[in-house]
Amino acid sequence: MRAVGIKTLKNRLSEYIRVAATGETILVTDHDHVVAELGPPQAGRANDVTDALLSEVIRQGWLRPPLIVSQARPKRAPVATLKALLAELAADRGER
């Protein structure tokens, strides 16, 4: 376990991130008082940033997680047939 001041941490952040990635915990101090800890991700923590962002969005209540988790993607059905889309496009162009 290491202790480092905020200014030193800021100036050598990449080095301390690599140290934390190896499993060591770094105590961040401000005027000799510990204010934060920098360490490796906890077990079960998402490996991907998008997973962490999704978790935060769910915590904020913006999204709800699915009730049933399935590995298979749902079948996609076309919203309209090509013939219907082309007819709408022709009608829209005719109005101009």
Secondary structure, DSSP 8 states (H G I E B T S, - for coil): -EEEEHHHHHHTHHHHHHHHHTT--EEEEETTEEEEEE----TT--SSHHHHHHHHHHHHTSS---SS--SS------SS-HHHHHHHHHHHHHT-
